């Protein structure tokens, strides 16, 4: 449900947190606490529409390569593997 202004979106998010922070269900309380902790960054996303998803994906890919490459003796081959697997899509 899109909001007409940033303020109405912030109010709706705060209302959701307030409604669910004291839920009888532990999982819902946990989600509400997490959202409350990340409330400002969540609101910034809706203001600026910018995320770091691409860099997070690349970082995760490098970590997977690093796990698979455990024991590589040649660091240059490790660097080449990262460049090959993380090259930008055309």
PDB file of N, CA, C and O in Angstrom, chain B, residues numbered from 101:
ATOM      1  N   UNK B 101       0.840  -1.164   0.000  1.00  0.00           N
ATOM      2  CA  UNK B 101       0.000   0.000   0.000  1.00  0.00           C
ATOM      3  C   UNK B 101       0.891   1.234   0.000  1.00  0.00           C
ATOM      4  O   UNK B 101       1.536   1.536   1.004  1.00  0.00           O
ATOM      5  N   UNK B 102       0.930   1.949  -1.122  1.00  0.00           N
ATOM      6  CA  UNK B 102       1.786   3.130  -1.216  1.00  0.00           C
ATOM      7  C   UNK B 102       1.239   4.288  -0.384  1.00  0.00           C
ATOM      8  O   UNK B 102       0.028   4.465  -0.247  1.00  0.00           O
ATOM      9  N   UNK B 103       2.155   5.058   0.158  1.00  0.00           N
ATOM     10  CA  UNK B 103       1.773   6.202   0.970  1.00  0.00           C
ATOM     11  C   UNK B 103       1.992   7.472   0.174  1.00  0.00           C
ATOM     12  O   UNK B 103       2.931   7.568  -0.617  1.00  0.00           O
ATOM     13  N   UNK B 104       1.123   8.445   0.386  1.00  0.00           N
ATOM     14  CA  UNK B 104       1.201   9.688  -0.385  1.00  0.00           C
ATOM     15  C   UNK B 104       2.386  10.549   0.029  1.00  0.00           C
ATOM     16  O   UNK B 104       2.964  11.251  -0.800  1.00  0.00           O
ATOM     17  N   UNK B 105       2.748  10.501   1.296  1.00  0.00           N
ATOM     18  CA  UNK B 105       3.880  11.300   1.761  1.00  0.00           C
ATOM     19  C   UNK B 105       4.802  10.437   2.611  1.00  0.00           C
ATOM     20  O   UNK B 105       4.429   9.363   3.084  1.00  0.00           O
ATOM     21  N   UNK B 106       6.001  10.936   2.786  1.00  0.00           N
ATOM     22  CA  UNK B 106       6.973  10.239   3.635  1.00  0.00           C
ATOM     23  C   UNK B 106       6.471  10.173   5.075  1.00  0.00           C
ATOM     24  O   UNK B 106       6.663   9.171   5.764  1.00  0.00           O
ATOM     25  N   UNK B 107       5.832  11.239   5.516  1.00  0.00           N
ATOM     26  CA  UNK B 107       5.342  11.293   6.900  1.00  0.00           C
ATOM     27  C   UNK B 107       4.284  10.219   7.171  1.00  0.00           C
ATOM     28  O   UNK B 107       4.285   9.595   8.232  1.00  0.00           O
ATOM     29  N   UNK B 108       3.380  10.006   6.204  1.00  0.00           N
ATOM     30  CA  UNK B 108       2.361   8.974   6.426  1.00  0.00           C
ATOM     31  C   UNK B 108       2.993   7.590   6.463  1.00  0.00           C
ATOM     32  O   UNK B 108       2.541   6.718   7.206  1.00  0.00           O
ATOM     33  N   UNK B 109       4.031   7.386   5.669  1.00  0.00           N
ATOM     34  CA  UNK B 109       4.742   6.105   5.709  1.00  0.00           C
ATOM     35  C   UNK B 109       5.437   5.903   7.042  1.00  0.00           C
ATOM     36  O   UNK B 109       5.390   4.811   7.608  1.00  0.00           O
ATOM     37  N   UNK B 110       6.086   6.950   7.552  1.00  0.00           N
ATOM     38  CA  UNK B 110       6.763   6.859   8.848  1.00  0.00           C
ATOM     39  C   UNK B 110       5.753   6.595   9.962  1.00  0.00           C
ATOM     40  O   UNK B 110       6.008   5.803  10.868  1.00  0.00           O
ATOM     41  N   UNK B 111       4.598   7.271   9.884  1.00  0.00           N
ATOM     42  CA  UNK B 111       3.558   7.054  10.895  1.00  0.00           C
ATOM     43  C   UNK B 111       3.038   5.617  10.849  1.00  0.00           C
ATOM     44  O   UNK B 111       2.814   4.998  11.890  1.00  0.00           O
ATOM     45  N   UNK B 112       2.848   5.094   9.642  1.00  0.00           N
ATOM     46  CA  UNK B 112       2.347   3.719   9.504  1.00  0.00           C
ATOM     47  C   UNK B 112       3.362   2.717  10.051  1.00  0.00           C
ATOM     48  O   UNK B 112       2.988   1.750  10.715  1.00  0.00           O
ATOM     49  N   UNK B 113       4.639   2.948   9.773  1.00  0.00           N
ATOM     50  CA  UNK B 113       5.672   2.047  10.290  1.00  0.00           C
ATOM     51  C   UNK B 113       5.706   2.096  11.816  1.00  0.00           C
ATOM     52  O   UNK B 113       5.789   1.055  12.468  1.00  0.00           O
ATOM     53  N   UNK B 114       5.643   3.293  12.386  1.00  0.00           N
ATOM     54  CA  UNK B 114       5.653   3.430  13.842  1.00  0.00           C
ATOM     55  C   UNK B 114       4.428   2.765  14.459  1.00  0.00           C
ATOM     56  O   UNK B 114       4.529   2.122  15.504  1.00  0.00           O
ATOM     57  N   UNK B 115       3.272   2.916  13.816  1.00  0.00           N
ATOM     58  CA  UNK B 115       2.046   2.281  14.322  1.00  0.00           C
ATOM     59  C   UNK B 115       2.182   0.763  14.292  1.00  0.00           C
ATOM     60  O   UNK B 115       1.769   0.078  15.228  1.00  0.00           O
ATOM     61  N   UNK B 116       2.768   0.235  13.206  1.00  0.00           N
ATOM     62  CA  UNK B 116       2.942  -1.216  13.114  1.00  0.00           C
ATOM     63  C   UNK B 116       3.853  -1.706  14.234  1.00  0.00           C
ATOM     64  O   UNK B 116       3.565  -2.715  14.878  1.00  0.00           O
ATOM     65  N   UNK B 117       4.943  -0.995  14.463  1.00  0.00           N
ATOM     66  CA  UNK B 117       5.866  -1.385  15.533  1.00  0.00           C
ATOM     67  C   UNK B 117       5.159  -1.350  16.879  1.00  0.00           C
ATOM     68  O   UNK B 117       5.270  -2.290  17.667  1.00  0.00           O
ATOM     69  N   UNK B 118       4.429  -0.262  17.146  1.00  0.00           N
ATOM     70  CA  UNK B 118       3.714  -0.134  18.417  1.00  0.00           C
ATOM     71  C   UNK B 118       2.682  -1.240  18.603  1.00  0.00           C
ATOM     72  O   UNK B 118       2.515  -1.763  19.704  1.00  0.00           O
ATOM     73  N   UNK B 119       1.987  -1.596  17.514  1.00  0.00           N
ATOM     74  CA  UNK B 119       0.948  -2.639  17.594  1.00  0.00           C
ATOM     75  C   UNK B 119       1.522  -4.026  17.836  1.00  0.00           C
ATOM     76  O   UNK B 119       0.863  -4.870  18.445  1.00  0.00           O
ATOM     77  N   UNK B 120       2.743  -4.274  17.367  1.00  0.00           N
ATOM     78  CA  UNK B 120       3.283  -5.634  17.421  1.00  0.00           C
ATOM     79  C   UNK B 120       4.414  -5.841  18.431  1.00  0.00           C
ATOM     80  O   UNK B 120       4.853  -6.970  18.647  1.00  0.00           O
ATOM     81  N   UNK B 121       4.883  -4.764  19.044  1.00  0.00           N
ATOM     82  CA  UNK B 121       6.004  -4.873  19.975  1.00  0.00           C
ATOM     83  C   UNK B 121       5.651  -5.696  21.212  1.00  0.00           C
ATOM     84  O   UNK B 121       6.527  -6.319  21.812  1.00  0.00           O
ATOM     85  N   UNK B 122       4.389  -5.701  21.593  1.00  0.00           N
ATOM     86  CA  UNK B 122       3.966  -6.445  22.782  1.00  0.00           C
ATOM     87  C   UNK B 122       3.007  -7.574  22.414  1.00  0.00           C
ATOM     88  O   UNK B 122       2.094  -7.904  23.170  1.00  0.00           O
ATOM     89  N   UNK B 123       3.231  -8.154  21.246  1.00  0.00           N
ATOM     90  CA  UNK B 123       2.411  -9.272  20.781  1.00  0.00           C
ATOM     91  C   UNK B 123       2.608 -10.483  21.693  1.00  0.00           C
ATOM     92  O   UNK B 123       3.688 -10.662  22.257  1.00  0.00           O
ATOM     93  N   UNK B 124       1.580 -11.310  21.842  1.00  0.00           N
ATOM     94  CA  UNK B 124       1.738 -12.531  22.637  1.00  0.00           C
ATOM     95  C   UNK B 124       2.616 -13.584  21.946  1.00  0.00           C
ATOM     96  O   UNK B 124       3.063 -14.538  22.582  1.00  0.00           O
ATOM     97  N   UNK B 125       2.855 -13.408  20.663  1.00  0.00           N
ATOM     98  CA  UNK B 125       3.666 -14.351  19.908  1.00  0.00           C
ATOM     99  C   UNK B 125       5.129 -13.907  19.925  1.00  0.00           C
ATOM    100  O   UNK B 125       5.444 -12.814  19.454  1.00  0.00           O
ATOM    101  N   UNK B 126       6.027 -14.740  20.461  1.00  0.00           N
ATOM    102  CA  UNK B 126       7.434 -14.352  20.558  1.00  0.00           C
ATOM    103  C   UNK B 126       8.083 -14.009  19.210  1.00  0.00           C
ATOM    104  O   UNK B 126       8.897 -13.089  19.135  1.00  0.00           O
ATOM    105  N   UNK B 127       7.734 -14.730  18.165  1.00  0.00           N
ATOM    106  CA  UNK B 127       8.341 -14.467  16.859  1.00  0.00           C
ATOM    107  C   UNK B 127       7.944 -13.079  16.341  1.00  0.00           C
ATOM    108  O   UNK B 127       8.769 -12.374  15.761  1.00  0.00           O
ATOM    109  N   UNK B 128       6.705 -12.695  16.547  1.00  0.00           N
ATOM    110  CA  UNK B 128       6.236 -11.380  16.101  1.00  0.00           C
ATOM    111  C   UNK B 128       6.923 -10.283  16.906  1.00  0.00           C
ATOM    112  O   UNK B 128       7.310  -9.257  16.347  1.00  0.00           O
ATOM    113  N   UNK B 129       7.079 -10.490  18.207  1.00  0.00           N
ATOM    114  CA  UNK B 129       7.792  -9.518  19.045  1.00  0.00           C
ATOM    115  C   UNK B 129       9.226  -9.347  18.559  1.00  0.00           C
ATOM    116  O   UNK B 129       9.736  -8.229  18.492  1.00  0.00           O
ATOM    117  N   UNK B 130       9.865 -10.448  18.224  1.00  0.00           N
ATOM    118  CA  UNK B 130      11.243 -10.410  17.748  1.00  0.00           C
ATOM    119  C   UNK B 130      11.354  -9.614  16.440  1.00  0.00           C
ATOM    120  O   UNK B 130      12.274  -8.813  16.271  1.00  0.00           O
ATOM    121  N   UNK B 131      10.425  -9.839  15.531  1.00  0.00           N
ATOM    122  CA  UNK B 131      10.413  -9.095  14.268  1.00  0.00           C
ATOM    123  C   UNK B 131      10.194  -7.609  14.531  1.00  0.00           C
ATOM    124  O   UNK B 131      10.869  -6.768  13.938  1.00  0.00           O
ATOM    125  N   UNK B 132       9.266  -7.285  15.406  1.00  0.00           N
ATOM    126  CA  UNK B 132       8.982  -5.883  15.724  1.00  0.00           C
ATOM    127  C   UNK B 132      10.200  -5.202  16.349  1.00  0.00           C
ATOM    128  O   UNK B 132      10.490  -4.046  16.042  1.00  0.00           O
ATOM    129  N   UNK B 133      10.914  -5.917  17.224  1.00  0.00           N
ATOM    130  CA  UNK B 133      12.126  -5.345  17.830  1.00  0.00           C
ATOM    131  C   UNK B 133      13.193  -5.082  16.774  1.00  0.00           C
ATOM    132  O   UNK B 133      13.853  -4.043  16.795  1.00  0.00           O
ATOM    133  N   UNK B 134      13.360  -6.022  15.858  1.00  0.00           N
ATOM    134  CA  UNK B 134      14.347  -5.857  14.794  1.00  0.00           C
ATOM    135  C   UNK B 134      13.989  -4.666  13.913  1.00  0.00           C
ATOM    136  O   UNK B 134      14.853  -3.854  13.582  1.00  0.00           O
ATOM    137  N   UNK B 135      12.730  -4.564  13.536  1.00  0.00           N
ATOM    138  CA  UNK B 135      12.301  -3.440  12.700  1.00  0.00           C
ATOM    139  C   UNK B 135      12.477  -2.123  13.447  1.00  0.00           C
ATOM    140  O   UNK B 135      12.862  -1.119  12.849  1.00  0.00           O
ATOM    141  N   UNK B 136      12.199  -2.119  14.747  1.00  0.00           N
ATOM    142  CA  UNK B 136      12.380  -0.901  15.543  1.00  0.00           C
ATOM    143  C   UNK B 136      13.857  -0.490  15.565  1.00  0.00           C
ATOM    144  O   UNK B 136      14.171   0.698  15.492  1.00  0.00           O
ATOM    145  N   UNK B 137      14.758  -1.468  15.666  1.00  0.00           N
ATOM    146  CA  UNK B 137      16.190  -1.157  15.669  1.00  0.00           C
ATOM    147  C   UNK B 137      16.651  -0.602  14.324  1.00  0.00           C
ATOM    148  O   UNK B 137      17.564   0.222  14.277  1.00  0.00           O
ATOM    149  N   UNK B 138      16.037  -1.038  13.246  1.00  0.00           N
ATOM    150  CA  UNK B 138      16.432  -0.631  11.897  1.00  0.00           C
ATOM    151  C   UNK B 138      15.453   0.391  11.307  1.00  0.00           C
ATOM    152  O   UNK B 138      15.433   0.595  10.093  1.00  0.00           O
ATOM    153  N   UNK B 139      14.660   1.019  12.137  1.00  0.00           N
ATOM    154  CA  UNK B 139      13.614   1.918  11.660  1.00  0.00           C
ATOM    155  C   UNK B 139      14.163   3.073  10.816  1.00  0.00           C
ATOM    156  O   UNK B 139      13.618   3.370   9.753  1.00  0.00           O
ATOM    157  N   UNK B 140      15.213   3.714  11.268  1.00  0.00           N
ATOM    158  CA  UNK B 140      15.766   4.851  10.522  1.00  0.00           C
ATOM    159  C   UNK B 140      16.287   4.443   9.143  1.00  0.00           C
ATOM    160  O   UNK B 140      15.944   5.092   8.154  1.00  0.00           O
ATOM    161  N   UNK B 141      17.113   3.376   9.042  1.00  0.00           N
ATOM    162  CA  UNK B 141      17.542   2.963   7.693  1.00  0.00           C
ATOM    163  C   UNK B 141      16.386   2.535   6.791  1.00  0.00           C
ATOM    164  O   UNK B 141      16.430   2.764   5.582  1.00  0.00           O
ATOM    165  N   UNK B 142      15.366   1.923   7.359  1.00  0.00           N
ATOM    166  CA  UNK B 142      14.192   1.532   6.568  1.00  0.00           C
ATOM    167  C   UNK B 142      13.525   2.778   6.009  1.00  0.00           C
ATOM    168  O   UNK B 142      13.161   2.815   4.833  1.00  0.00           O
ATOM    169  N   UNK B 143      13.365   3.787   6.836  1.00  0.00           N
ATOM    170  CA  UNK B 143      12.736   5.030   6.385  1.00  0.00           C
ATOM    171  C   UNK B 143      13.600   5.738   5.341  1.00  0.00           C
ATOM    172  O   UNK B 143      13.071   6.354   4.416  1.00  0.00           O
ATOM    173  N   UNK B 144      14.920   5.654   5.482  1.00  0.00           N
ATOM    174  CA  UNK B 144      15.803   6.277   4.495  1.00  0.00           C
ATOM    175  C   UNK B 144      15.659   5.610   3.133  1.00  0.00           C
ATOM    176  O   UNK B 144      15.735   6.283   2.105  1.00  0.00           O
ATOM    177  N   UNK B 145      15.454   4.310   3.113  1.00  0.00           N
ATOM    178  CA  UNK B 145      15.266   3.634   1.832  1.00  0.00           C
ATOM    179  C   UNK B 145      14.058   4.222   1.111  1.00  0.00           C
ATOM    180  O   UNK B 145      14.126   4.493  -0.087  1.00  0.00           O
ATOM    181  N   UNK B 146      12.974   4.417   1.817  1.00  0.00           N
ATOM    182  CA  UNK B 146      11.776   4.934   1.171  1.00  0.00           C
ATOM    183  C   UNK B 146      11.918   6.405   0.792  1.00  0.00           C
ATOM    184  O   UNK B 146      11.168   6.894  -0.053  1.00  0.00           O
ATOM    185  N   UNK B 147      12.855   7.113   1.393  1.00  0.00           N
ATOM    186  CA  UNK B 147      13.104   8.506   1.024  1.00  0.00           C
ATOM    187  C   UNK B 147      13.993   8.600  -0.209  1.00  0.00           C
ATOM    188  O   UNK B 147      13.730   9.404  -1.103  1.00  0.00           O
ATOM    189  N   UNK B 148      15.050   7.777  -0.263  1.00  0.00           N
ATOM    190  CA  UNK B 148      16.063   7.929  -1.297  1.00  0.00           C
ATOM    191  C   UNK B 148      16.100   6.790  -2.312  1.00  0.00           C
ATOM    192  O   UNK B 148      16.705   6.945  -3.373  1.00  0.00           O
ATOM    193  N   UNK B 149      15.469   5.649  -2.021  1.00  0.00           N
ATOM    194  CA  UNK B 149      15.426   4.485  -2.919  1.00  0.00           C
ATOM    195  C   UNK B 149      16.809   3.994  -3.321  1.00  0.00           C
ATOM    196  O   UNK B 149      17.035   3.641  -4.479  1.00  0.00           O
ATOM    197  N   UNK B 150      17.730   3.972  -2.370  1.00  0.00           N
ATOM    198  CA  UNK B 150      19.085   3.498  -2.629  1.00  0.00           C
ATOM    199  C   UNK B 150      19.393   2.382  -1.629  1.00  0.00           C
ATOM    200  O   UNK B 150      19.119   2.516  -0.436  1.00  0.00           O
ATOM    201  N   UNK B 151      19.964   1.284  -2.124  1.00  0.00           N
ATOM    202  CA  UNK B 151      20.376   0.196  -1.237  1.00  0.00           C
ATOM    203  C   UNK B 151      21.811  -0.200  -1.575  1.00  0.00           C
ATOM    204  O   UNK B 151      22.378   0.252  -2.570  1.00  0.00           O
ATOM    205  N   UNK B 152      22.375  -1.036  -0.742  1.00  0.00           N
ATOM    206  CA  UNK B 152      23.712  -1.562  -1.005  1.00  0.00           C
ATOM    207  C   UNK B 152      23.615  -3.035  -1.397  1.00  0.00           C
ATOM    208  O   UNK B 152      24.541  -3.804  -1.140  1.00  0.00           O
ATOM    209  N   UNK B 153      22.513  -3.434  -2.011  1.00  0.00           N
ATOM    210  CA  UNK B 153      22.273  -4.838  -2.340  1.00  0.00           C
ATOM    211  C   UNK B 153      23.324  -5.401  -3.299  1.00  0.00           C
ATOM    212  O   UNK B 153      23.772  -6.534  -3.122  1.00  0.00           O
ATOM    213  N   UNK B 154      23.722  -4.628  -4.306  1.00  0.00           N
ATOM    214  CA  UNK B 154      24.694  -5.148  -5.273  1.00  0.00           C
ATOM    215  C   UNK B 154      26.037  -5.447  -4.615  1.00  0.00           C
ATOM    216  O   UNK B 154      26.636  -6.495  -4.860  1.00  0.00           O
ATOM    217  N   UNK B 155      26.503  -4.530  -3.786  1.00  0.00           N
ATOM    218  CA  UNK B 155      27.801  -4.755  -3.136  1.00  0.00           C
ATOM    219  C   UNK B 155      27.706  -5.896  -2.123  1.00  0.00           C
ATOM    220  O   UNK B 155      28.660  -6.655  -1.954  1.00  0.00           O
ATOM    221  N   UNK B 156      26.567  -6.018  -1.453  1.00  0.00           N
ATOM    222  CA  UNK B 156      26.380  -7.139  -0.520  1.00  0.00           C
ATOM    223  C   UNK B 156      26.406  -8.468  -1.269  1.00  0.00           C
ATOM    224  O   UNK B 156      26.983  -9.442  -0.785  1.00  0.00           O
ATOM    225  N   UNK B 157      25.785  -8.513  -2.451  1.00  0.00           N
ATOM    226  CA  UNK B 157      25.807  -9.730  -3.257  1.00  0.00           C
ATOM    227  C   UNK B 157      27.216 -10.096  -3.703  1.00  0.00           C
ATOM    228  O   UNK B 157      27.608 -11.262  -3.668  1.00  0.00           O
ATOM    229  N   UNK B 158      27.968  -9.087  -4.123  1.00  0.00           N
ATOM    230  CA  UNK B 158      29.358  -9.324  -4.529  1.00  0.00           C
ATOM    231  C   UNK B 158      30.189  -9.797  -3.342  1.00  0.00           C
ATOM    232  O   UNK B 158      31.003 -10.712  -3.467  1.00  0.00           O
ATOM    233  N   UNK B 159      29.979  -9.170  -2.195  1.00  0.00           N
ATOM    234  CA  UNK B 159      30.712  -9.562  -0.984  1.00  0.00           C
ATOM    235  C   UNK B 159      30.419 -11.019  -0.627  1.00  0.00           C
ATOM    236  O   UNK B 159      31.326 -11.770  -0.269  1.00  0.00           O
ATOM    237  N   UNK B 160      29.159 -11.410  -0.724  1.00  0.00           N
ATOM    238  CA  UNK B 160      28.780 -12.793  -0.430  1.00  0.00           C
ATOM    239  C   UNK B 160      29.436 -13.755  -1.425  1.00  0.00           C
ATOM    240  O   UNK B 160      29.896 -14.830  -1.041  1.00  0.00           O
ATOM    241  N   UNK B 161      29.477 -13.369  -2.698  1.00  0.00           N
ATOM    242  CA  UNK B 161      30.092 -14.215  -3.717  1.00  0.00           C
ATOM    243  C   UNK B 161      31.586 -14.406  -3.434  1.00  0.00           C
ATOM    244  O   UNK B 161      32.111 -15.510  -3.579  1.00  0.00           O
ATOM    245  N   UNK B 162      32.267 -13.327  -3.030  1.00  0.00           N
ATOM    246  CA  UNK B 162      33.699 -13.423  -2.711  1.00  0.00           C
ATOM    247  C   UNK B 162      33.911 -14.344  -1.516  1.00  0.00           C
ATOM    248  O   UNK B 162      34.867 -15.119  -1.497  1.00  0.00           O
ATOM    249  N   UNK B 163      33.028 -14.269  -0.516  1.00  0.00           N
ATOM    250  CA  UNK B 163      33.160 -15.157   0.647  1.00  0.00           C
ATOM    251  C   UNK B 163      32.992 -16.623   0.251  1.00  0.00           C
ATOM    252  O   UNK B 163      33.690 -17.491   0.773  1.00  0.00           O
ATOM    253  N   UNK B 164      32.072 -16.897  -0.667  1.00  0.00           N
ATOM    254  CA  UNK B 164      31.882 -18.280  -1.140  1.00  0.00           C
ATOM    255  C   UNK B 164      33.124 -18.750  -1.884  1.00  0.00           C
ATOM    256  O   UNK B 164      33.585 -19.873  -1.674  1.00  0.00           O
ATOM    257  N   UNK B 165      33.670 -17.903  -2.749  1.00  0.00           N
ATOM    258  CA  UNK B 165      34.897 -18.257  -3.474  1.00  0.00           C
ATOM    259  C   UNK B 165      36.023 -18.516  -2.486  1.00  0.00           C
ATOM    260  O   UNK B 165      36.794 -19.461  -2.652  1.00  0.00           O
ATOM    261  N   UNK B 166      36.118 -17.694  -1.479  1.00  0.00           N
ATOM    262  CA  UNK B 166      37.166 -17.840  -0.465  1.00  0.00           C
ATOM    263  C   UNK B 166      37.044 -19.184   0.269  1.00  0.00           C
ATOM    264  O   UNK B 166      38.048 -19.843   0.539  1.00  0.00           O
ATOM    265  N   UNK B 167      35.805 -19.581   0.587  1.00  0.00           N
ATOM    266  CA  UNK B 167      35.614 -20.883   1.257  1.00  0.00           C
ATOM    267  C   UNK B 167      35.997 -22.033   0.341  1.00  0.00           C
ATOM    268  O   UNK B 167      36.642 -22.992   0.764  1.00  0.00           O
ATOM    269  N   UNK B 168      35.591 -21.925  -0.928  1.00  0.00           N
ATOM    270  CA  UNK B 168      35.922 -22.988  -1.882  1.00  0.00           C
ATOM    271  C   UNK B 168      37.405 -23.045  -2.167  1.00  0.00           C
ATOM    272  O   UNK B 168      37.944 -24.108  -2.473  1.00  0.00           O
ATOM    273  N   UNK B 169      38.069 -21.902  -2.068  1.00  0.00           N
ATOM    274  CA  UNK B 169      39.472 -21.816  -2.451  1.00  0.00           C
ATOM    275  C   UNK B 169      40.410 -22.063  -1.291  1.00  0.00           C
ATOM    276  O   UNK B 169      41.603 -21.782  -1.401  1.00  0.00           O
ATOM    277  N   UNK B 170      39.914 -22.573  -0.195  1.00  0.00           N
ATOM    278  CA  UNK B 170      40.766 -22.800   0.968  1.00  0.00           C
ATOM    279  C   UNK B 170      41.953 -23.670   0.565  1.00  0.00           C
ATOM    280  O   UNK B 170      41.773 -24.762   0.026  1.00  0.00           O
ATOM    281  N   UNK B 171      43.146 -23.192   0.821  1.00  0.00           N
ATOM    282  CA  UNK B 171      44.342 -23.947   0.494  1.00  0.00           C
ATOM    283  C   UNK B 171      45.029 -23.498  -0.781  1.00  0.00           C
ATOM    284  O   UNK B 171      46.080 -24.031  -1.137  1.00  0.00           O
ATOM    285  N   UNK B 172      44.444 -22.510  -1.486  1.00  0.00           N
ATOM    286  CA  UNK B 172      45.147 -21.995  -2.666  1.00  0.00           C
ATOM    287  C   UNK B 172      46.516 -21.488  -2.245  1.00  0.00           C
ATOM    288  O   UNK B 172      46.660 -20.797  -1.236  1.00  0.00           O
ATOM    289  N   UNK B 173      47.504 -21.841  -3.028  1.00  0.00           N
ATOM    290  CA  UNK B 173      48.859 -21.376  -2.720  1.00  0.00           C
ATOM    291  C   UNK B 173      49.200 -20.116  -3.497  1.00  0.00           C
ATOM    292  O   UNK B 173      50.067 -19.344  -3.088  1.00  0.00           O
ATOM    293  N   UNK B 174      48.525 -19.909  -4.608  1.00  0.00           N
ATOM    294  CA  UNK B 174      48.836 -18.782  -5.467  1.00  0.00           C
ATOM    295  C   UNK B 174      47.731 -17.729  -5.329  1.00  0.00           C
ATOM    296  O   UNK B 174      46.606 -17.934  -5.785  1.00  0.00           O
ATOM    297  N   UNK B 175      48.062 -16.618  -4.703  1.00  0.00           N
ATOM    298  CA  UNK B 175      47.080 -15.568  -4.469  1.00  0.00           C
ATOM    299  C   UNK B 175      46.616 -14.939  -5.777  1.00  0.00           C
ATOM    300  O   UNK B 175      45.493 -14.441  -5.855  1.00  0.00           O
ATOM    301  N   UNK B 176      47.456 -14.955  -6.796  1.00  0.00           N
ATOM    302  CA  UNK B 176      47.067 -14.375  -8.086  1.00  0.00           C
ATOM    303  C   UNK B 176      45.922 -15.161  -8.720  1.00  0.00           C
ATOM    304  O   UNK B 176      45.016 -14.572  -9.308  1.00  0.00           O
ATOM    305  N   UNK B 177      45.961 -16.481  -8.603  1.00  0.00           N
ATOM    306  CA  UNK B 177      44.869 -17.302  -9.141  1.00  0.00           C
ATOM    307  C   UNK B 177      43.567 -17.046  -8.376  1.00  0.00           C
ATOM    308  O   UNK B 177      42.482 -17.079  -8.958  1.00  0.00           O
ATOM    309  N   UNK B 178      43.681 -16.797  -7.096  1.00  0.00           N
ATOM    310  CA  UNK B 178      42.519 -16.464  -6.270  1.00  0.00           C
ATOM    311  C   UNK B 178      41.916 -15.139  -6.753  1.00  0.00           C
ATOM    312  O   UNK B 178      40.698 -15.022  -6.884  1.00  0.00           O
ATOM    313  N   UNK B 179      42.761 -14.152  -7.013  1.00  0.00           N
ATOM    314  CA  UNK B 179      42.294 -12.853  -7.511  1.00  0.00           C
ATOM    315  C   UNK B 179      41.620 -12.999  -8.878  1.00  0.00           C
ATOM    316  O   UNK B 179      40.590 -12.376  -9.135  1.00  0.00           O
ATOM    317  N   UNK B 180      42.200 -13.816  -9.745  1.00  0.00           N
ATOM    318  CA  UNK B 180      41.630 -14.050 -11.078  1.00  0.00           C
ATOM    319  C   UNK B 180      40.259 -14.696 -10.955  1.00  0.00           C
ATOM    320  O   UNK B 180      39.326 -14.318 -11.665  1.00  0.00           O
ATOM    321  N   UNK B 181      40.133 -15.665 -10.061  1.00  0.00           N
ATOM    322  CA  UNK B 181      38.850 -16.344  -9.858  1.00  0.00           C
ATOM    323  C   UNK B 181      37.779 -15.340  -9.409  1.00  0.00           C
ATOM    324  O   UNK B 181      36.641 -15.392  -9.878  1.00  0.00           O
ATOM    325  N   UNK B 182      38.145 -14.434  -8.508  1.00  0.00           N
ATOM    326  CA  UNK B 182      37.195 -13.419  -8.040  1.00  0.00           C
ATOM    327  C   UNK B 182      36.793 -12.515  -9.199  1.00  0.00           C
ATOM    328  O   UNK B 182      35.610 -12.218  -9.370  1.00  0.00           O
ATOM    329  N   UNK B 183      37.765 -12.074  -9.998  1.00  0.00           N
ATOM    330  CA  UNK B 183      37.454 -11.198 -11.138  1.00  0.00           C
ATOM    331  C   UNK B 183      36.552 -11.905 -12.145  1.00  0.00           C
ATOM    332  O   UNK B 183      35.638 -11.294 -12.698  1.00  0.00           O
ATOM    333  N   UNK B 184      36.806 -13.183 -12.383  1.00  0.00           N
ATOM    334  CA  UNK B 184      35.988 -13.930 -13.336  1.00  0.00           C
ATOM    335  C   UNK B 184      34.549 -14.080 -12.859  1.00  0.00           C
ATOM    336  O   UNK B 184      33.613 -13.881 -13.633  1.00  0.00           O
ATOM    337  N   UNK B 185      34.374 -14.426 -11.606  1.00  0.00           N
ATOM    338  CA  UNK B 185      33.039 -14.706 -11.101  1.00  0.00           C
ATOM    339  C   UNK B 185      32.265 -13.461 -10.711  1.00  0.00           C
ATOM    340  O   UNK B 185      31.039 -13.504 -10.610  1.00  0.00           O
ATOM    341  N   UNK B 186      32.962 -12.348 -10.491  1.00  0.00           N
ATOM    342  CA  UNK B 186      32.288 -11.126 -10.058  1.00  0.00           C
ATOM    343  C   UNK B 186      32.252 -10.059 -11.144  1.00  0.00           C
ATOM    344  O   UNK B 186      31.950  -8.899 -10.861  1.00  0.00           O
ATOM    345  N   UNK B 187      32.552 -10.431 -12.371  1.00  0.00           N
ATOM    346  CA  UNK B 187      32.537  -9.413 -13.424  1.00  0.00           C
ATOM    347  C   UNK B 187      31.100  -8.936 -13.639  1.00  0.00           C
ATOM    348  O   UNK B 187      30.154  -9.708 -13.483  1.00  0.00           O
ATOM    349  N   UNK B 188      30.943  -7.666 -13.996  1.00  0.00           N
ATOM    350  CA  UNK B 188      29.590  -7.133 -14.169  1.00  0.00           C
ATOM    351  C   UNK B 188      28.875  -7.762 -15.346  1.00  0.00           C
ATOM    352  O   UNK B 188      29.494  -8.082 -16.361  1.00  0.00           O
ATOM    353  N   UNK B 189      27.573  -7.938 -15.210  1.00  0.00           N
ATOM    354  CA  UNK B 189      26.776  -8.502 -16.298  1.00  0.00           C
ATOM    355  C   UNK B 189      26.607  -7.465 -17.399  1.00  0.00           C
ATOM    356  O   UNK B 189      26.475  -6.271 -17.129  1.00  0.00           O
ATOM    357  N   UNK B 190      26.612  -7.928 -18.622  1.00  0.00           N
ATOM    358  CA  UNK B 190      26.490  -7.005 -19.760  1.00  0.00           C
ATOM    359  C   UNK B 190      25.055  -6.916 -20.189  1.00  0.00           C
ATOM    360  O   UNK B 190      24.736  -6.192 -21.133  1.00  0.00           O
TER     361      UNK B 190
END
